[in-house]
Amino acid sequence: MKKLIALITLAIATSIVSHAQVKIGDATLPSTLNFKEQTLNLNGAGIRKKLWFKLYSAGLYLNQQSKDAANIVKNDAATGIRLHITSSLISTGKLIGAVQDGFEKTNTETTVTKLQPKLDKFIAFIDGDIEVDDIYDIIYLPNQGTSISKNGVLKGSIDGLDFKQAIFNIWLAQTPVDEDLKEDLLKKP
């Protein structure tokens, strides 16, 4: 009888844990992100691919589920994205280049020019070597700005709703860097 109770308990615990995480490609993303006493829920998740390479798994985290990319970007509400590196092809230089290119591709020239000093500061936080299974969290909180963390260590923050809108455009703009990833970020996995 004790063995049966132990097995039932284990099955329930495993079921709870499996719902607390989502497997996306070679990465496992949590169903929630906690940052500065704020809890964000997984909105959707997908894989960033270029050609036939899977570069990273990404999860979009919000207070409330949404499929409206424009409102997610525009609203002054807590928003986060987790990038779980899954390819050894990503180096610090390549990630910095991808952020700069994505920023330029998904924002107007006026916005890029205006926010380039903030982007330069943000890019400076992407330091050190990048390895498979490194995790970057980019989280915006109202009145606190957009923070970037690597493997749970806060690297820095950039103030302003305008910067949040421009950085999240990389994944959620009308023409994002990866249309398939955008679609996946907007639907529950």
N, C-alpha and C positions, 0 to 999 in steps of 0.2 A: 504494500500500500504506500509506503514511504517513497519507493522508487516511482510509482505512478504519479504521486503528487509532485515529485521533483521533476519528472518529465513534462508534466503539464505546465509547471512554473517556468521551465526552460523554454517551452514552446511559446508561451505568452510573452516572455521577455524578448525572445528573438523576434517575434512579430512586432513588438513595439519598437525595437531598435531598427528593424528593416524599414519601418515607415518614417524614421527620423533621418534617413539618408536616401539619396537617389544616386544610382549608378549611371554615369553619363560617359560613354566611351571607356577610357582607362582610368577615370577619376570617380571618386565618390564624393558627392556634394551634400552638405547638411541641409535639412529642411528649413532651418532657421539660421540666421546670423545675429550674433549679439555684439553690439558696439556701443560703448558709452551709455549703458543702461537702456539702450534701444534694441528691440527685437524685431527683425525683419523676416518675413516669410518668403520661401522660394516661390517665385511667380512662374518661372519656366527655366529650362536649361537646354543647352545644345553644345555642339562641337564646332570650333573654328577650324575650317579646312582651307588650305590653299593648294591648288592643284589636287594631288591625291594624298597630301600630307595632313594628318590631324595634329594641329599645333597646340591647342588647349581646349579644355572643357570649361564652359562658362555657365554661371547661374545668375539670374536676375532676382533681386530680393526687394520686396516692397512691404508696406504696412497692410495693404489690401490688394487682392488679385486684380489685375487689369490687363486688357488686351489692347489698350489705346496707347501706342508708343508716343504719339505727340503729347498727350497729357502727362505721361510719365516723365518725359523730358522737361516739359514746361513747368509742372507743378513744383511749388516750394514744399516738398514733402520728402521724408527720409527715403533714400534710394540707394541700393548697393548692387555691386556686381562682383562676383568671385571668378578669378581666372586661375584655373588649375593647370599648370604647364604639363603637357604630356609628350612633348617632343624635344629631343636633344638638338634639334635644328634651331631652337630659339636661344639666342644669345642676348646679352644686355644691349648691344648695339642694334640688333634686329628688332627687339621689343621697342626700344626708343624710336627707331625709324618708323615702325608700324604705328605707334601712337601719334607721332608727328604727321605721318601721311594720312591716317584716319581722321585726325583733327582737321586737316586741310581739305580732305575730300568731302566731309560731311557738314562743313560750316561755310558761311559766306566769307569772302576775302576780307570784308570789313571786320567781321567777328574774329577771324584768325589774327589780323593785324592788331586789333585792340587787346586780345587775350594772350598774345604770344609771350609776354613776360611771365604771366601766370603759368602758361604751359611749360616754359623753360624751367621754372621753379619745380613744377610737378615732375618733369622728366628727370631733374637732378635727384629726385628721391628714388629713382630706379637705378640703384647702384649695386655693385658686387656681381659676382657670377650668378648665372641662372642655371638651375639644374632641373631635370625632370622631377616632378612632384612639388616644386615650389608653388606657393599659393599667394596670389595678390588679391587683396580686398580693396575695392574702391568704393567708399561709402560717403554719401552726402547726407548731412543733417542740417536742417534749417538753423540759421544763425550761428552755425559752427563751421560750415564749409565742407569741402570735399577732401577726405583723408585717404591716404594710401598706406596699406600695411603689407609687409612681406612676411609670410610664415608667422603671422600673429604679432609681429613687431611693427608698431606705428613708425612710419618713416617721415610723415609730415602732412600738413593740411594746406589747402588753398581756399581763401575766402571767396564768397560771392555765388549767388544763384546763377549768374551768367556763365561762370566757369563750369558749374555742374551741368548746365544745359548743353554746353559745347562738348564736354568730355563724354557724356552719355549719348550724344549724337553719333559717336563712333559706332555704336551697336544698334541704335534705335532711330536714326534719322530716316527720312523718307527714302533715301538711297544710302543705306549703311555700308560698311565695309564687307558685310556678308549677309545677304538677304535670307538665306536659309537659317542662319544662326538667329537673326532677328525674329523670324517666325517662331523658332523654338523657344526663345526667351519670353514670348508672349502667350505661351500655352503651358498649362500644368503638365509636368512630366508624368 
